[in-house]
Amino acid sequence: MICVLLLTLFAVVSADRLSRSCGTCDPSKCAPLPAEGCSSGTLLDACGCCELCASGTGEPCWGRGASAKRCASGLECVKSDKDKKSKSGVCVCKSSYPVCGSDGVNYNSGCELKAASVKAVKDKKPEIKIRNKGKCAQGEMPQHYKKLSLFKILCSFVNTDIKKNIQNRGFHGFLYNIFSFLCQMLQFQCVNNLNLSIKILIKIKI
């Protein structure tokens, strides 16, 4: 009971010290973020005032005040056994199990996926989310490819033995060539994990 009271008192005192050290929030005095952006995303400082670049996996972290270097979401600041007295640590992922991303790519951890998602959003691509824990099912395609159900049917069609009968027969052969080209483009898109949209003259609502 005494230990609980002491811990509560310590937390209150620490919060009071932090509050006094923060002062009034003035966003105009906050340091600007790098022009190239933050590779691991951003977060607010300990005072909840200024936006800072978060530290990613393997990057240094330290402190608890306004000038602290904090880890990105899903990471924690860990000090090695040899450097327990050191004020700085290194950001490591809280989870170490592999995950399958909504882009159909396997990631070693949720933190690795998060970093890839931040980069994707920065490049104006869709956010990458965790589809499931563990690796993706073998042969599974990215989510944006799955949504193109009509193209999946067409791709399946042109990859059957029927193509041998229509490939060089007038208009049907012409259609086959178009569908084949679209399928190749979609497969290229999936393999290279690119967020491209194929625009065609006819709008198809899926």
Secondary structure, 3 states (H helix, E strand, C coil): CHHHHHHHHHHHHHHHHHHHHHCCCCHHHCCCCCCCCCCCCEEECCCCCCEEECECCCCEEECCCCCCECECCCEEEECCHHHCCCCEEEEEECCCCCEEECCCCEECCHHHHHHHHHHHHHCCCCCCCEEEECCCCCCCCCHHHHCCHHHHHHHHHHCCCCHHHHCCCHHHHHHHHHHHHHHHHHHHHHHCCCCCCCCCCCCCCC
